[in-house]
């Protein structure tokens, strides 16, 4: 693949367009993906989740009730009917 030398020599913050060349270099810097406030809020939320024990008890498959089976079949039949009505 033959590329022009300008692609190889273009460094971070450089501008090949006259308007971009007229801008100060701090304008051309790469912006962060997340703002510092968002990063701080995400860290606080992660700390709160670690402190709080939110996990539910593991499901015991031997204790599936008839009501669980009925709920599953109702949801399955409703989805099946919706897909059939969409196709028809």
ZAFI-17886 format. One record per residue: x, y, z of N, C-alpha, C, O, CB in turn; residue number from 1. Coordinates in Angstrom, 2 decimals. Glycine has a CB too. Layout:
BEGIN
X; Y; Z; X; Y; Z; X; Y; Z; X; Y; Z; X; Y; Z; NUM
...
END
This chain:
BEGIN
0.84; -1.16; 0.00; 0.00; 0.00; 0.00; 0.89; 1.23; 0.00; 1.70; 1.42; 0.91; -0.96; -0.01; 1.21; 1
0.76; 2.06; -1.00; 1.57; 3.27; -1.11; 0.80; 4.45; -0.54; -0.25; 4.83; -1.06; 1.97; 3.55; -2.58; 2
1.31; 5.01; 0.53; 0.70; 6.18; 1.14; 1.62; 7.37; 0.96; 2.84; 7.23; 0.84; 0.40; 5.94; 2.63; 3
1.01; 8.52; 0.94; 1.84; 9.71; 0.82; 2.57; 9.94; 2.14; 2.08; 9.53; 3.19; 0.98; 10.95; 0.44; 4
3.72; 10.58; 2.10; 4.49; 10.80; 3.32; 3.78; 11.67; 4.33; 4.12; 11.63; 5.51; 5.80; 11.43; 2.97; 5
2.78; 12.47; 3.91; 2.09; 13.33; 4.87; 1.31; 12.50; 5.89; 1.17; 12.92; 7.04; 1.14; 14.29; 4.14; 6
0.79; 11.31; 5.48; 0.09; 10.47; 6.43; 1.06; 9.88; 7.46; 0.72; 9.74; 8.63; -0.65; 9.35; 5.71; 7
2.24; 9.56; 7.01; 3.22; 8.95; 7.91; 3.80; 9.97; 8.87; 4.15; 9.63; 10.00; 4.33; 8.30; 7.11; 8
3.91; 11.24; 8.44; 4.53; 12.25; 9.29; 3.52; 13.03; 10.11; 3.92; 13.84; 10.95; 5.33; 13.19; 8.45; 9
2.21; 12.81; 9.90; 1.22; 13.55; 10.67; 1.27; 13.10; 12.12; 1.01; 11.94; 12.42; -0.20; 13.35; 10.09; 10
1.61; 14.01; 12.99; 1.72; 13.70; 14.41; 0.47; 14.19; 15.14; -0.37; 14.88; 14.58; 2.98; 14.34; 15.02; 11
0.39; 13.80; 16.39; -0.74; 14.19; 17.22; -0.80; 15.71; 17.35; 0.21; 16.34; 17.67; -0.64; 13.53; 18.61; 12
-1.96; 16.30; 17.11; -2.13; 17.73; 17.28; -1.75; 18.54; 16.07; -1.83; 19.77; 16.11; -1.35; 18.18; 18.42; 13
-1.34; 17.91; 15.01; -0.98; 18.67; 13.81; -2.23; 18.89; 12.97; -3.24; 18.20; 13.13; 0.11; 17.93; 12.99; 14
-2.14; 19.87; 12.09; -3.29; 20.18; 11.25; -2.79; 20.42; 9.83; -1.86; 21.20; 9.62; -4.06; 21.42; 11.78; 15
-3.41; 19.75; 8.87; -3.04; 19.95; 7.47; -3.99; 20.93; 6.80; -3.69; 21.41; 5.70; -3.05; 18.62; 6.73; 16
-5.10; 21.24; 7.42; -6.05; 22.19; 6.86; -5.72; 23.60; 7.36; -5.33; 23.75; 8.52; -7.51; 21.80; 7.23; 17
-5.85; 24.62; 6.54; -5.48; 25.98; 6.95; -6.24; 26.47; 8.18; -5.66; 27.15; 9.03; -5.70; 26.93; 5.82; 18
-7.54; 26.13; 8.29; -8.28; 26.56; 9.46; -7.78; 25.88; 10.72; -7.59; 26.52; 11.76; -9.77; 26.28; 9.28; 19
-7.56; 24.56; 10.62; -7.05; 23.84; 11.79; -5.65; 24.30; 12.16; -5.28; 24.32; 13.33; -7.05; 22.34; 11.53; 20
-4.87; 24.67; 11.18; -3.53; 25.16; 11.45; -3.55; 26.49; 12.18; -2.61; 26.83; 12.89; -2.74; 25.29; 10.16; 21
-4.63; 27.26; 12.00; -4.72; 28.55; 12.68; -5.16; 28.42; 14.14; -5.05; 29.38; 14.90; -5.68; 29.46; 11.94; 22
-5.65; 27.25; 14.53; -6.12; 27.05; 15.91; -4.95; 26.80; 16.85; -3.91; 26.29; 16.42; -7.12; 25.88; 15.98; 23
-5.11; 27.17; 18.14; -4.05; 26.85; 19.10; -3.97; 25.34; 19.32; -4.94; 24.62; 19.07; -4.29; 27.57; 20.45; 24
-2.82; 24.87; 19.77; -2.62; 23.42; 19.90; -3.50; 22.79; 20.97; -3.85; 21.61; 20.85; -1.17; 23.13; 20.21; 25
-3.88; 23.55; 22.02; -4.71; 22.94; 23.07; -6.12; 22.61; 22.54; -6.82; 21.79; 23.14; -4.81; 23.87; 24.29; 26
-6.54; 23.24; 21.45; -7.84; 22.94; 20.86; -7.81; 21.59; 20.16; -8.83; 20.91; 20.09; -8.27; 24.04; 19.88; 27
-6.67; 21.20; 19.64; -6.54; 19.97; 18.87; -6.26; 18.74; 19.73; -6.14; 17.64; 19.21; -5.44; 20.12; 17.86; 28
-6.16; 18.92; 21.05; -5.84; 17.78; 21.90; -6.99; 16.78; 21.91; -8.14; 17.13; 21.64; -5.52; 18.24; 23.34; 29
-6.67; 15.56; 22.23; -7.67; 14.50; 22.27; -8.49; 14.64; 23.54; -7.94; 14.79; 24.63; -7.00; 13.11; 22.20; 30
-9.80; 14.58; 23.41; -10.69; 14.72; 24.56; -10.84; 13.39; 25.28; -10.76; 12.33; 24.64; -12.07; 15.25; 24.12; 31
-11.05; 13.42; 26.60; -11.26; 12.16; 27.32; -12.60; 11.53; 26.93; -13.53; 12.23; 26.54; -11.21; 12.39; 28.85; 32
-12.67; 10.22; 27.04; -13.91; 9.53; 26.71; -15.00; 9.83; 27.72; -16.17; 9.94; 27.35; -13.68; 8.03; 26.64; 33
-14.64; 9.97; 28.99; -15.59; 10.30; 30.03; -15.09; 11.51; 30.81; -13.88; 11.68; 30.99; -15.82; 9.09; 30.98; 34
-16.02; 12.33; 31.25; -15.65; 13.49; 32.04; -15.20; 13.03; 33.43; -15.59; 11.95; 33.87; -16.83; 14.47; 32.14; 35
-14.39; 13.84; 34.12; -13.94; 13.45; 35.46; -15.09; 13.26; 36.45; -15.02; 12.39; 37.32; -12.99; 14.50; 36.01; 36
-16.16; 14.05; 36.31; -17.31; 13.88; 37.21; -17.98; 12.53; 37.01; -18.42; 11.90; 37.97; -18.33; 15.00; 37.01; 37
-18.05; 12.09; 35.77; -18.67; 10.80; 35.47; -17.81; 9.67; 36.02; -18.34; 8.70; 36.58; -18.88; 10.62; 33.94; 38
-16.50; 9.77; 35.87; -15.60; 8.74; 36.40; -15.71; 8.67; 37.91; -15.73; 7.58; 38.47; -14.14; 9.02; 35.99; 39
-15.77; 9.83; 38.59; -15.91; 9.85; 40.05; -17.24; 9.22; 40.47; -17.28; 8.47; 41.44; -15.81; 11.28; 40.58; 40
-18.32; 9.53; 39.76; -19.63; 8.95; 40.10; -19.63; 7.45; 39.88; -20.23; 6.71; 40.67; -20.74; 9.60; 39.26; 41
-18.96; 6.97; 38.83; -18.89; 5.52; 38.59; -18.11; 4.83; 39.70; -18.48; 3.74; 40.13; -18.25; 5.23; 37.24; 42
-17.02; 5.45; 40.16; -16.25; 4.87; 41.26; -17.07; 4.81; 42.54; -17.04; 3.81; 43.26; -14.96; 5.66; 41.50; 43
-17.81; 5.90; 42.83; -18.65; 5.90; 44.03; -19.71; 4.82; 43.96; -19.98; 4.14; 44.95; -19.32; 7.28; 44.23; 44
-20.32; 4.64; 42.78; -21.35; 3.61; 42.62; -20.76; 2.22; 42.80; -21.38; 1.35; 43.41; -22.01; 3.73; 41.24; 45
-19.56; 1.99; 42.27; -18.91; 0.69; 42.45; -18.60; 0.42; 43.91; -18.76; -0.71; 44.38; -17.63; 0.61; 41.62; 46
-18.15; 1.45; 44.65; -17.86; 1.28; 46.07; -19.13; 0.95; 46.84; -19.12; 0.08; 47.72; -17.20; 2.53; 46.64; 47
-20.24; 1.64; 46.51; -21.51; 1.36; 47.20; -21.97; -0.06; 46.92; -22.51; -0.73; 47.81; -22.59; 2.36; 46.77; 48
-21.78; -0.54; 45.68; -22.19; -1.90; 45.36; -21.34; -2.92; 46.11; -21.85; -3.96; 46.52; -22.10; -2.14; 43.85; 49
-20.05; -2.63; 46.28; -19.21; -3.56; 47.03; -19.62; -3.61; 48.49; -19.59; -4.67; 49.11; -17.74; -3.15; 46.92; 50
-20.00; -2.45; 49.05; -20.38; -2.40; 50.47; -21.72; -3.08; 50.72; -21.88; -3.78; 51.72; -20.45; -0.95; 50.95; 51
-22.67; -2.90; 49.82; -24.00; -3.47; 50.00; -24.02; -4.90; 49.46; -23.46; -5.19; 48.41; -25.07; -2.61; 49.29; 52
-24.68; -5.76; 50.20; -24.81; -7.14; 49.75; -26.14; -7.27; 49.03; -27.17; -7.52; 49.66; -24.71; -8.15; 50.95; 53
-26.13; -7.10; 47.74; -27.36; -7.05; 46.95; -27.68; -8.40; 46.32; -28.79; -8.59; 45.82; -27.24; -5.99; 45.87; 54
-26.78; -9.28; 46.32; -26.99; -10.56; 45.64; -28.13; -11.35; 46.27; -28.26; -11.42; 47.49; -25.71; -11.39; 45.65; 55
-28.93; -11.95; 45.41; -30.01; -12.80; 45.89; -29.47; -14.21; 46.11; -28.35; -14.54; 45.70; -31.20; -12.82; 44.88; 56
-30.27; -15.01; 46.76; -29.86; -16.39; 47.03; -29.82; -17.17; 45.71; -30.62; -16.89; 44.81; -30.82; -17.08; 48.05; 57
-28.92; -18.13; 45.59; -28.88; -18.92; 44.36; -30.15; -19.73; 44.17; -30.78; -20.16; 45.14; -27.66; -19.85; 44.36; 58
-30.53; -19.93; 42.92; -31.76; -20.65; 42.60; -31.51; -22.15; 42.76; -30.52; -22.68; 42.25; -32.24; -20.32; 41.17; 59
-32.40; -22.79; 43.46; -32.33; -24.25; 43.62; -33.28; -24.86; 42.59; -34.50; -24.74; 42.72; -32.70; -24.69; 45.09; 60
-32.73; -25.52; 41.58; -33.56; -26.06; 40.51; -34.48; -27.18; 40.98; -35.44; -27.52; 40.28; -32.70; -26.56; 39.40; 61
-34.23; -27.75; 42.13; -35.09; -28.81; 42.64; -36.36; -28.25; 43.27; -37.28; -29.00; 43.59; -34.34; -29.65; 43.67; 62
-36.41; -26.92; 43.45; -37.56; -26.31; 44.10; -38.40; -25.48; 43.14; -38.98; -24.48; 43.54; -37.10; -25.45; 45.25; 63
-38.47; -25.89; 41.88; -39.33; -25.20; 40.92; -40.77; -25.61; 41.20; -41.10; -26.79; 41.24; -38.92; -25.53; 39.44; 64
-41.62; -24.61; 41.40; -43.01; -24.90; 41.77; -43.88; -24.95; 40.52; -43.43; -24.61; 39.42; -43.54; -23.84; 42.75; 65
-45.09; -25.36; 40.70; -46.06; -25.39; 39.60; -46.36; -23.97; 39.14; -46.60; -23.74; 37.95; -47.35; -26.10; 40.04; 66
-46.36; -23.01; 40.06; -46.60; -21.63; 39.67; -45.49; -21.11; 38.75; -45.75; -20.38; 37.80; -46.73; -20.74; 40.91; 67
-44.24; -21.50; 39.05; -43.13; -21.13; 38.18; -43.32; -21.71; 36.78; -43.09; -21.03; 35.78; -41.79; -21.62; 38.77; 68
-43.75; -22.96; 36.70; -44.00; -23.61; 35.43; -45.13; -22.92; 34.67; -45.03; -22.70; 33.46; -44.32; -25.08; 35.64; 69
-46.22; -22.59; 35.38; -47.34; -21.89; 34.74; -46.90; -20.53; 34.20; -47.24; -20.17; 33.07; -48.49; -21.71; 35.74; 70
-46.15; -19.77; 35.00; -45.68; -18.45; 34.56; -44.81; -18.56; 33.31; -44.93; -17.76; 32.39; -44.91; -17.76; 35.69; 71
-43.94; -19.55; 33.29; -43.09; -19.75; 32.13; -43.92; -20.09; 30.90; -43.70; -19.53; 29.83; -42.06; -20.85; 32.41; 72
-44.86; -21.00; 31.03; -45.69; -21.40; 29.89; -46.54; -20.25; 29.39; -46.73; -20.11; 28.18; -46.58; -22.59; 30.26; 73
-47.07; -19.42; 30.28; -47.87; -18.27; 29.85; -47.00; -17.29; 29.07; -47.41; -16.80; 28.02; -48.51; -17.56; 31.07; 74
-45.81; -17.02; 29.57; -44.92; -16.10; 28.87; -44.48; -16.69; 27.52; -44.42; -15.96; 26.53; -43.68; -15.80; 29.73; 75
-44.19; -17.98; 27.49; -43.78; -18.63; 26.24; -44.90; -18.57; 25.22; -44.67; -18.22; 24.06; -43.38; -20.09; 26.50; 76
-46.11; -18.91; 25.63; -47.24; -18.89; 24.70; -47.54; -17.47; 24.22; -47.88; -17.28; 23.05; -48.49; -19.50; 25.36; 77
-47.43; -16.48; 25.10; -47.68; -15.10; 24.70; -46.65; -14.65; 23.66; -47.01; -14.01; 22.67; -47.64; -14.17; 25.92; 78
-45.39; -14.99; 23.87; -44.36; -14.62; 22.89; -44.57; -15.36; 21.58; -44.40; -14.78; 20.51; -42.96; -14.94; 23.45; 79
-44.94; -16.63; 21.65; -45.18; -17.41; 20.44; -46.33; -16.83; 19.64; -46.24; -16.71; 18.42; -45.47; -18.87; 20.79; 80
-47.41; -16.47; 20.31; -48.57; -15.88; 19.64; -48.21; -14.53; 19.04; -48.66; -14.21; 17.94; -49.74; -15.73; 20.62; 81
-47.42; -13.72; 19.73; -47.02; -12.42; 19.20; -46.16; -12.59; 17.95; -46.35; -11.84; 16.98; -46.26; -11.62; 20.26; 82
-45.25; -13.53; 17.94; -44.41; -13.77; 16.77; -45.26; -14.29; 15.61; -45.08; -13.87; 14.47; -43.28; -14.76; 17.10; 83
-46.18; -15.19; 15.88; -47.05; -15.73; 14.83; -47.94; -14.63; 14.26; -48.15; -14.58; 13.05; -47.91; -16.88; 15.37; 84
-48.45; -13.74; 15.10; -49.28; -12.64; 14.61; -48.45; -11.67; 13.78; -48.95; -11.10; 12.81; -49.95; -11.90; 15.79; 85
-47.20; -11.47; 14.14; -46.32; -10.59; 13.38; -46.02; -11.19; 12.01; -46.02; -10.48; 11.00; -45.02; -10.32; 14.16; 86
-45.77; -12.49; 11.97; -45.43; -13.15; 10.72; -46.65; -13.22; 9.80; -46.53; -13.06; 8.58; -44.89; -14.57; 11.00; 87
-47.81; -13.46; 10.38; -49.04; -13.64; 9.56; -49.54; -12.39; 8.93; -50.55; -12.42; 8.23; -50.13; -14.21; 10.38; 88
END
